[in-house]
Amino acid sequence: MEEHVIDMNEKNTLAMKLLHYFITEKGYTPIILQGAEDEIWLENLDEDYKVVRLVMRYIHNDEQYKFDIFKTNRILRKIRKKTLSFKLNTLSIFLDLGGAVNLDEFKTDNITVVEVREDADVKKNKLLKSIFPDLSRKLKFSEEGIELFIKVTNDINDHNKKDQEKVADVFAPKKPVITYALIIINILVFFIPMLLGNSDTVSAYLGSYGPFVKMGEYYRLITAAFVHANIAHLLFNMYALWIIGMQLESFIGRWRFLVVYLFSAICASLLSVVVTPNALSVGASGAIFGLLGALLYFGYHYRIYLGTVIKSQIIPLIIINLLLGFMVPGIDNAAHIGGLIGGALMMIGVGVKYKSSNFEKINGLIVSLLFFGFLVYMALFI
């Protein structure tokens, strides 16, 4: 473990005393959280205030304070899920609050806020005295308290450093080999038959067509994703695959990306057969919608970094394209929906690096297989 030098100034000294009291006198335990810098979270589910925060970070205006409340509520939601708690009364103790911050303007039902800067503030604060009557009496400076404060602070710093390394690993640019390979295959499938003078037969032999699929030509469920009706269709889909695939493959890795892409393509073809059994369907758009579904799930786990992009770009893009599919004739929207759902489900199954638990991945694979089985039954046996 890397040791960090801690300046025991007045603020940190008070934080040390409070930390020592809550752990040794009240039985609170530290919670190590991602992104919780310059603050210490403590938990005791047997107390009225089940969570106590010691916030050493300087908050100088209302905007910073408002964001702190937002971030606190987001973390509390995670803790509630893990502890199966309906409500977590939380006490936030700010040790360095700017004079321009109005504590009364942004109040929440589950978060109580207290401002203290020195020992005298603790003794004078009526709320603290009512919640913890012995706090002012047992607030003391000790070697044990210093060691405890240093240990907890070092643990938090080490955890944050590891989290930052994980985020850097996930978002580090990587060569999108699978994306390039898929684009090349699509281009070759389109142009080689054209050069040989057989371009008109490609869709007929490789496209997804319900009657032929039901006769046993199951390969069409995947080959249809590599066939395009015309050059405009090819260029549009390859541009979308390049833009989306290049990013997603870098985020989730090659094998996860390939599994999601192929599963989405098959689900897209199956739902197309279910909804429009007598229509010939071709194109990579169903698989590309699957990548969008996977990106939604990935973005949910890394929403602190991608939340704005997901809300302002990805979700509107999905909605607009689905609406166009309902309004413009000739677009296989069933394939788009099948791919979107399939991609999202398989992304849960393969998991998000550093985020997904084995339990989540197993559930994701089970639901993916159930969805796939349902589509197979509807497409081939109904």
C-alpha positions as CSV (number, residue, x, y, z in Angstrom):
1,M,0.0,0.0,0.0
2,E,1.3,3.4,-0.9
3,E,1.7,5.8,2.1
4,H,0.3,9.4,1.7
5,V,1.6,12.3,3.7
6,I,-1.3,14.0,5.5
7,D,-1.1,17.6,6.7
8,M,-2.7,17.6,10.2
9,N,-4.0,21.1,10.0
10,E,-7.0,22.4,12.0
11,K,-9.5,20.9,9.5
12,N,-7.9,17.5,9.3
13,T,-7.4,17.4,13.1
14,L,-11.1,18.0,13.6
15,A,-11.9,15.3,11.0
16,M,-9.6,13.0,12.9
17,K,-11.4,13.6,16.2
18,L,-14.8,13.1,14.6
19,L,-13.7,9.9,12.8
20,H,-12.3,8.5,16.0
21,Y,-15.5,9.2,17.9
22,F,-17.8,7.7,15.3
23,I,-15.7,4.5,14.9
24,T,-14.7,3.9,18.5
25,E,-17.7,5.2,20.4
26,K,-20.6,4.7,18.0
27,G,-19.5,1.6,16.0
28,Y,-19.5,3.2,12.5
29,T,-17.4,1.5,9.9
30,P,-15.7,3.3,6.9
31,I,-17.2,2.8,3.4
32,I,-14.7,2.9,0.6
33,L,-16.4,4.5,-2.4
34,Q,-15.4,5.3,-6.0
35,G,-14.8,9.0,-6.6
36,A,-15.3,10.1,-2.9
37,E,-12.3,12.3,-2.6
38,D,-11.6,14.5,0.4
39,E,-14.5,13.0,2.3
40,I,-15.0,10.0,4.5
41,W,-18.2,7.9,4.5
42,L,-19.2,5.9,7.6
43,E,-22.0,3.4,8.0
44,N,-23.9,2.0,11.0
45,L,-27.3,0.5,10.1
46,D,-28.2,0.3,13.8
47,E,-28.1,4.0,14.3
48,D,-30.9,6.5,13.5
49,Y,-28.4,8.2,11.1
50,K,-27.2,5.1,9.3
51,V,-24.6,7.1,7.2
52,V,-22.3,9.9,8.3
53,R,-20.2,11.9,5.9
54,L,-17.2,13.9,6.9
55,V,-16.6,16.4,4.0
56,M,-13.2,18.1,4.1
57,R,-13.4,19.3,0.5
58,Y,-13.9,23.1,0.2
59,I,-17.3,24.0,-1.3
60,H,-17.4,27.7,-2.1
61,N,-20.8,28.3,-3.8
62,D,-24.3,27.0,-4.2
63,E,-23.6,25.2,-7.5
64,Q,-20.9,23.1,-5.9
65,Y,-23.2,22.4,-2.9
66,K,-26.0,21.4,-5.3
67,F,-23.7,19.0,-7.1
68,D,-22.6,17.5,-3.8
69,I,-26.2,16.7,-2.9
70,F,-26.7,15.1,-6.4
71,K,-23.6,13.0,-6.0
72,T,-24.5,12.0,-2.4
73,N,-28.0,10.9,-3.4
74,R,-26.5,8.8,-6.3
75,I,-24.1,7.0,-3.9
76,L,-26.9,6.5,-1.4
77,R,-29.0,4.7,-4.0
78,K,-26.1,2.2,-4.5
79,I,-25.8,1.7,-0.7
80,R,-29.6,1.2,-0.4
81,K,-29.4,-1.6,-3.1
82,K,-26.5,-3.3,-1.4
83,T,-28.0,-3.1,2.1
84,L,-31.6,-3.7,1.0
85,S,-32.6,-0.5,2.9
86,F,-35.6,1.6,2.0
87,K,-34.3,4.8,3.5
88,L,-30.9,5.8,4.7
89,N,-30.9,8.9,7.0
90,T,-27.6,10.6,6.3
91,L,-25.7,13.2,8.3
92,S,-23.3,15.3,6.2
93,I,-20.8,17.2,8.3
94,F,-19.0,19.9,6.3
95,L,-15.7,21.1,7.6
96,D,-14.9,23.7,5.0
97,L,-18.0,25.4,3.7
98,G,-17.8,28.8,1.9
99,G,-19.7,31.7,3.3
100,A,-21.7,32.1,0.1
101,V,-23.4,28.7,0.4
102,N,-27.0,28.7,1.5
103,L,-27.7,25.4,3.3
104,D,-31.4,26.1,3.6
105,E,-32.0,26.5,-0.2
106,F,-31.3,22.9,-1.2
107,K,-32.8,20.5,1.4
108,T,-33.6,16.8,1.0
109,D,-35.7,14.6,3.3
110,N,-33.0,12.0,3.9
111,I,-29.9,14.2,4.2
112,T,-29.2,16.4,7.2
113,V,-26.4,18.9,6.8
114,V,-24.2,20.4,9.6
115,E,-21.4,22.9,9.3
116,V,-18.5,22.8,11.8
117,R,-15.0,24.4,11.5
118,E,-13.6,23.8,15.0
119,D,-14.3,22.0,18.3
120,A,-16.3,24.9,19.6
121,D,-18.8,24.6,16.7
122,V,-19.3,20.9,17.6
123,K,-20.1,21.8,21.2
124,K,-22.5,24.7,20.2
125,N,-24.4,22.8,17.4
126,K,-27.8,21.9,18.8
127,L,-28.5,19.3,16.2
128,L,-25.3,17.4,16.9
129,K,-25.9,17.6,20.6
130,S,-29.4,16.1,20.2
131,I,-28.2,13.3,17.9
132,F,-25.0,12.5,19.7
133,P,-25.2,13.9,23.3
134,D,-21.7,12.7,24.3
135,L,-19.9,13.9,21.1
136,S,-18.5,17.2,22.6
137,R,-17.3,15.4,25.7
138,K,-15.6,12.6,23.8
139,L,-14.2,14.7,21.0
140,K,-10.5,14.3,21.8
141,F,-7.0,14.3,20.2
142,S,-5.2,11.0,20.5
143,E,-2.4,9.0,18.8
144,E,-4.9,6.3,18.1
145,G,-7.1,8.8,16.4
146,I,-4.3,10.0,14.2
147,E,-3.4,6.5,13.2
148,L,-7.0,5.7,12.4
149,F,-7.4,8.9,10.3
150,I,-4.2,8.2,8.4
151,K,-5.2,4.6,7.8
152,V,-8.7,5.4,6.6
153,T,-7.4,8.3,4.4
154,N,-4.7,6.1,2.9
155,D,-7.3,3.4,2.1
156,I,-9.5,5.9,0.4
157,N,-6.7,7.4,-1.6
158,D,-5.4,4.0,-2.7
159,H,-9.0,2.9,-3.7
160,N,-9.4,6.1,-5.7
161,K,-6.1,5.6,-7.4
162,K,-7.0,2.1,-8.4
163,D,-10.4,3.3,-9.7
164,Q,-8.7,5.9,-11.8
165,E,-6.3,3.3,-13.2
166,K,-9.3,1.1,-14.1
167,V,-11.1,4.0,-15.8
168,A,-7.9,4.9,-17.7
169,D,-7.6,1.3,-18.9
170,V,-11.3,1.1,-20.1
171,F,-11.1,4.5,-21.9
172,A,-7.6,4.1,-23.3
173,P,-7.7,4.2,-27.1
174,K,-7.4,0.7,-28.7
175,K,-7.2,-0.4,-32.3
176,P,-10.7,-1.5,-33.4
177,V,-9.6,-4.6,-35.3
178,I,-13.0,-6.3,-35.3
179,T,-14.8,-3.2,-36.5
180,Y,-12.3,-2.9,-39.4
181,A,-12.7,-6.6,-40.2
182,L,-16.5,-6.4,-40.3
183,I,-16.4,-3.3,-42.6
184,I,-14.0,-5.1,-44.9
185,I,-16.2,-8.2,-45.1
186,N,-19.3,-6.1,-45.8
187,I,-17.5,-4.3,-48.6
188,L,-16.1,-7.5,-50.1
189,V,-19.5,-9.2,-50.0
190,F,-21.0,-6.2,-51.9
191,F,-18.3,-5.6,-54.5
192,I,-16.9,-9.1,-55.4
193,P,-20.3,-10.3,-56.8
194,M,-20.6,-7.0,-58.6
195,L,-17.3,-7.5,-60.3
196,L,-18.2,-11.1,-61.2
197,G,-21.6,-9.9,-62.6
198,N,-23.7,-11.8,-60.0
199,S,-24.7,-8.9,-57.7
200,D,-28.4,-9.5,-58.2
201,T,-28.3,-13.0,-56.8
202,V,-26.4,-12.2,-53.5
203,S,-29.5,-10.9,-51.6
204,A,-31.5,-13.9,-52.9
205,Y,-29.0,-16.4,-51.7
206,L,-27.8,-14.8,-48.4
207,G,-30.7,-12.5,-47.3
208,S,-33.1,-13.3,-44.5
209,Y,-36.3,-14.7,-46.0
210,G,-38.8,-16.4,-43.7
211,P,-39.9,-19.3,-45.9
212,F,-36.3,-20.4,-46.7
213,V,-35.2,-20.0,-43.1
214,K,-38.0,-22.2,-42.0
215,M,-36.9,-24.8,-44.6
216,G,-33.5,-25.1,-42.8
217,E,-31.4,-22.3,-44.4
218,Y,-30.5,-21.0,-40.9
219,Y,-27.2,-19.4,-42.2
220,R,-29.3,-16.6,-43.6
221,L,-30.0,-15.3,-40.1
222,I,-26.3,-14.2,-39.9
223,T,-25.3,-13.7,-43.6
224,A,-28.2,-11.2,-44.1
225,A,-26.2,-8.8,-41.9
226,F,-23.4,-8.7,-44.4
227,V,-25.5,-8.1,-47.5
228,H,-26.7,-4.7,-48.7
229,A,-29.3,-3.7,-51.3
230,N,-27.3,-0.9,-52.9
231,I,-24.2,1.3,-52.5
232,A,-26.1,4.0,-50.5
233,H,-27.3,1.3,-48.1
234,L,-23.8,0.0,-47.7
235,L,-22.1,3.4,-47.2
236,F,-24.7,4.5,-44.6
237,N,-24.4,1.3,-42.5
238,M,-20.6,1.2,-42.8
239,Y,-20.3,4.8,-41.7
240,A,-22.5,4.0,-38.7
241,L,-20.5,0.8,-37.9
242,W,-17.3,2.7,-38.1
243,I,-18.4,5.6,-35.8
244,I,-20.2,3.4,-33.2
245,G,-18.0,0.3,-33.5
246,M,-14.7,2.1,-33.2
247,Q,-15.7,3.5,-29.8
248,L,-17.6,0.5,-28.4
249,E,-14.9,-2.0,-29.3
250,S,-12.3,0.2,-27.6
251,F,-14.5,0.4,-24.5
252,I,-15.5,-3.3,-24.1
253,G,-12.8,-5.3,-25.9
254,R,-12.7,-7.3,-29.1
255,W,-14.3,-10.6,-28.0
256,R,-17.2,-8.9,-26.2
257,F,-17.8,-6.7,-29.2
258,L,-17.8,-9.6,-31.6
259,V,-20.2,-11.6,-29.5
260,V,-22.6,-8.7,-29.1
261,Y,-22.5,-7.9,-32.8
262,L,-23.2,-11.4,-34.0
263,F,-25.9,-12.1,-31.4
264,S,-27.6,-8.8,-32.3
265,A,-27.5,-9.7,-36.0
266,I,-29.1,-13.0,-35.4
267,C,-31.8,-11.5,-33.1
268,A,-32.5,-8.8,-35.7
269,S,-33.0,-11.5,-38.4
270,L,-35.2,-13.6,-36.2
271,L,-37.6,-10.8,-35.2
272,S,-37.7,-9.7,-38.9
273,V,-38.9,-13.2,-39.8
274,V,-41.5,-13.1,-37.0
275,V,-42.9,-9.7,-38.0
276,T,-42.5,-9.9,-41.8
277,P,-42.1,-13.5,-42.7
278,N,-42.4,-13.1,-46.4
279,A,-40.1,-10.1,-46.8
280,L,-36.5,-10.3,-47.9
281,S,-34.3,-8.5,-45.3
282,V,-30.7,-7.5,-45.7
283,G,-28.3,-5.1,-44.1
284,A,-26.1,-4.5,-41.0
285,S,-28.4,-2.0,-39.4
286,G,-30.0,-4.6,-37.0
287,A,-26.5,-5.5,-35.7
288,I,-25.6,-1.8,-35.4
289,F,-28.7,-1.2,-33.4
290,G,-27.4,-4.0,-31.1
291,L,-24.2,-2.0,-30.7
292,L,-26.3,1.0,-29.6
293,G,-28.1,-1.2,-27.1
294,A,-24.8,-2.4,-25.7
295,L,-23.5,1.2,-25.6
296,L,-26.6,2.2,-23.5
297,Y,-25.8,-0.5,-20.9
298,F,-22.1,0.3,-20.9
299,G,-22.8,4.0,-20.6
300,Y,-25.1,3.4,-17.7
301,H,-22.2,1.8,-15.7
302,Y,-19.9,4.7,-16.7
303,R,-22.6,7.4,-16.7
304,I,-20.3,9.8,-14.8
305,Y,-18.2,10.0,-17.9
306,L,-20.8,9.2,-20.7
307,G,-24.0,10.3,-19.1
308,T,-24.3,13.5,-21.2
309,V,-23.4,11.8,-24.4
310,I,-26.0,9.0,-23.8
311,K,-28.8,11.5,-23.0
312,S,-28.0,14.1,-25.7
313,Q,-26.8,11.8,-28.6
314,I,-27.3,8.1,-28.2
315,I,-30.9,8.0,-26.9
316,P,-32.1,10.6,-29.4
317,L,-30.3,8.8,-32.3
318,I,-32.1,5.5,-31.4
319,I,-35.5,7.2,-31.1
320,I,-35.2,9.2,-34.3
321,N,-34.1,6.1,-36.3
322,L,-36.9,4.0,-34.9
323,L,-39.5,6.6,-35.7
324,L,-38.1,6.9,-39.3
325,G,-38.4,3.1,-39.5
326,F,-42.1,3.4,-38.8
327,M,-42.7,6.2,-41.1
328,V,-40.5,5.4,-44.2
329,P,-41.5,2.4,-46.2
330,G,-38.9,-0.3,-47.0
331,I,-37.1,-0.1,-43.6
332,D,-37.1,-3.3,-41.6
333,N,-37.8,-1.8,-38.1
334,A,-38.4,-5.2,-36.6
335,A,-34.8,-6.0,-37.3
336,H,-33.7,-2.8,-35.6
337,I,-35.8,-3.5,-32.5
338,G,-34.6,-7.1,-32.4
339,G,-31.0,-6.1,-32.7
340,L,-31.4,-3.3,-30.1
341,I,-32.8,-5.6,-27.5
342,G,-30.4,-8.5,-28.3
343,G,-27.4,-6.2,-28.1
344,A,-28.4,-4.7,-24.7
345,L,-29.2,-8.2,-23.2
346,M,-25.9,-9.8,-24.5
347,M,-24.0,-6.8,-23.2
348,I,-25.4,-7.6,-19.7
349,G,-24.3,-11.2,-20.3
350,V,-20.7,-10.6,-21.4
351,G,-20.4,-7.9,-18.7
352,V,-18.8,-4.5,-18.4
353,K,-15.2,-4.6,-17.3
354,Y,-14.6,-3.7,-13.7
355,K,-18.3,-3.1,-13.2
356,S,-20.4,-6.2,-13.7
357,S,-20.7,-8.9,-11.1
358,N,-20.8,-12.6,-12.0
359,F,-24.4,-12.7,-10.8
360,E,-25.3,-9.9,-13.2
361,K,-23.5,-11.6,-16.1
362,I,-25.2,-15.0,-15.4
363,N,-28.6,-13.3,-15.3
364,G,-27.8,-11.5,-18.5
365,L,-26.8,-14.7,-20.3
366,I,-30.0,-16.4,-19.0
367,V,-32.3,-13.6,-20.2
368,S,-30.4,-13.5,-23.5
369,L,-30.9,-17.2,-24.1
370,L,-34.6,-16.9,-23.1
371,F,-35.0,-14.0,-25.6
372,F,-33.2,-16.0,-28.3
373,G,-35.3,-19.1,-27.6
374,F,-38.5,-17.1,-27.8
375,L,-37.5,-15.6,-31.1
376,V,-36.5,-19.0,-32.5
377,Y,-39.8,-20.5,-31.4
378,M,-41.9,-17.6,-32.9
379,A,-39.9,-17.5,-36.2
380,L,-39.5,-21.2,-36.9
381,F,-42.4,-23.0,-35.2
382,I,-45.4,-20.6,-35.3
